[in-house]
């Protein structure tokens, strides 16, 4: 059995994020850049973390600096009780995340993000040299 550390998956995710895995909705607001690599990756990142570590998915509403709704932000609640948000640093223009609700993993997977999720999951698994079941 392989021991997987949070740093391992964090580094693998950071190496796997790219323009080709960024959410099209977020790209419409601002392009993905290497200077803000987590931009547009919260949903699929939380699913990949869930693949490797289990736990629950958490969602909150993103608000602009002006207080307007700007979609949702996703992160993880691990079985240990630790909340893990590997993409919170994407918010650099005064956005805030408000609220917190536990959500069920989308089944079947939403078609609009499935391709990007599979690319990111594959990159992470390849970098780690380990593929989770499922």
C-alpha positions as CSV (number, residue, x, y, z in Angstrom):
1,X,0.0,0.0,0.0
2,X,1.3,3.4,-0.9
3,X,1.3,6.3,1.6
4,X,0.0,9.5,0.0
5,X,0.6,12.8,1.6
6,X,-1.5,16.0,1.1
7,X,1.7,17.7,-0.2
8,X,2.0,15.0,-2.9
9,X,-1.5,15.6,-4.3
10,X,-1.2,19.4,-3.9
11,X,2.0,19.4,-6.0
12,X,0.5,17.0,-8.6
13,X,-2.6,19.1,-8.9
14,X,-0.6,22.3,-9.4
15,X,1.5,20.6,-12.1
16,X,-1.7,19.4,-13.7
17,X,-3.7,22.6,-13.9
18,X,-3.6,24.4,-17.2
19,X,-5.7,26.4,-19.7
20,X,-7.1,23.1,-21.1
21,X,-8.5,22.1,-17.7
22,X,-9.8,25.6,-16.6
23,X,-13.6,26.1,-16.4
24,X,-14.9,27.7,-19.5
25,X,-17.2,29.8,-17.3
26,X,-14.2,31.2,-15.5
27,X,-12.3,31.8,-18.7
28,X,-15.2,33.9,-19.9
29,X,-14.5,36.2,-16.8
30,X,-10.7,36.1,-17.0
31,X,-8.2,34.0,-18.9
32,X,-6.3,31.3,-17.2
33,X,-2.6,32.2,-16.6
34,X,0.4,30.4,-15.0
35,X,0.5,33.3,-12.6
36,X,-2.9,32.1,-11.1
37,X,-2.9,28.4,-11.9
38,X,-5.8,27.4,-9.6
39,X,-8.1,29.8,-11.4
40,X,-11.2,27.9,-12.7
41,X,-10.2,24.6,-11.2
42,X,-12.1,24.3,-7.9
43,X,-14.8,21.9,-9.0
44,X,-12.7,19.3,-10.7
45,X,-9.9,19.7,-8.1
46,X,-12.3,18.9,-5.3
47,X,-13.5,15.8,-7.3
48,X,-9.9,14.6,-7.8
49,X,-9.1,15.1,-4.1
50,X,-12.2,13.2,-3.3
51,X,-11.1,10.4,-5.6
52,X,-7.8,10.0,-3.7
53,X,-8.9,10.9,-0.1
54,X,-12.6,10.3,0.0
55,X,-14.6,12.6,2.3
56,X,-17.3,15.0,1.4
57,X,-17.6,17.9,-1.1
58,X,-18.3,21.5,0.2
59,X,-19.7,24.4,-1.9
60,X,-20.0,28.1,-1.1
61,X,-21.1,31.1,-3.2
62,X,-18.5,33.4,-4.7
63,X,-19.2,37.1,-4.3
64,X,-17.4,39.8,-6.2
65,X,-15.8,42.8,-4.4
66,X,-19.0,44.6,-5.2
67,X,-21.1,41.9,-3.6
68,X,-22.5,40.4,-6.7
69,X,-22.9,36.6,-7.2
70,X,-20.1,35.1,-9.3
71,X,-20.9,31.4,-9.2
72,X,-19.8,28.7,-6.7
73,X,-16.6,27.6,-5.1
74,X,-15.9,23.9,-4.2
75,X,-13.5,22.3,-1.7
76,X,-13.2,19.2,0.4
77,X,-14.1,18.0,3.9
78,X,-12.0,15.0,4.7
79,X,-13.2,12.2,7.0
80,X,-10.8,13.4,9.6
81,X,-12.8,16.7,9.8
82,X,-10.1,18.7,8.0
83,X,-11.4,21.1,5.4
84,X,-9.0,21.2,2.5
85,X,-9.2,24.0,-0.1
86,X,-6.4,23.8,-2.7
87,X,-7.8,26.5,-4.9
88,X,-8.8,29.2,-2.5
89,X,-5.8,31.3,-3.7
90,X,-7.4,31.9,-7.1
91,X,-9.4,34.7,-5.6
92,X,-7.3,37.8,-6.0
93,X,-9.7,40.6,-6.9
94,X,-11.6,41.0,-3.7
95,X,-13.9,38.0,-4.2
96,X,-15.2,36.3,-1.1
97,X,-16.7,32.9,-0.5
98,X,-19.9,33.0,1.6
99,X,-21.9,30.1,3.0
100,X,-20.9,26.5,3.2
101,X,-23.0,23.5,2.3
102,X,-22.2,19.8,2.0
103,X,-23.1,18.6,-1.5
104,X,-23.3,15.1,-3.0
105,X,-20.9,14.2,-5.7
106,X,-22.5,14.7,-9.1
107,X,-23.6,11.3,-10.5
108,X,-23.5,10.9,-13.4
109,X,-20.7,13.3,-13.9
110,X,-21.8,16.5,-15.6
111,X,-20.8,16.4,-19.3
112,X,-19.7,20.0,-19.4
113,X,-16.7,19.3,-17.2
114,X,-16.1,15.6,-17.7
115,X,-13.3,16.0,-20.3
116,X,-11.3,18.5,-18.1
117,X,-11.8,16.3,-15.0
118,X,-10.5,13.2,-16.8
119,X,-7.5,15.1,-18.1
120,X,-6.6,16.5,-14.6
121,X,-7.2,13.2,-12.9
122,X,-5.0,11.4,-15.4
123,X,-2.2,14.0,-14.9
124,X,-2.4,13.7,-11.2
125,X,-2.4,9.9,-11.2
126,X,0.5,9.7,-13.6
127,X,2.6,12.2,-11.6
128,X,1.8,10.2,-8.4
129,X,2.3,6.8,-10.1
130,X,-0.9,5.7,-8.5
131,X,-4.5,5.5,-9.7
132,X,-7.4,5.4,-7.3
133,X,-10.1,2.9,-7.8
134,X,-13.3,4.0,-9.6
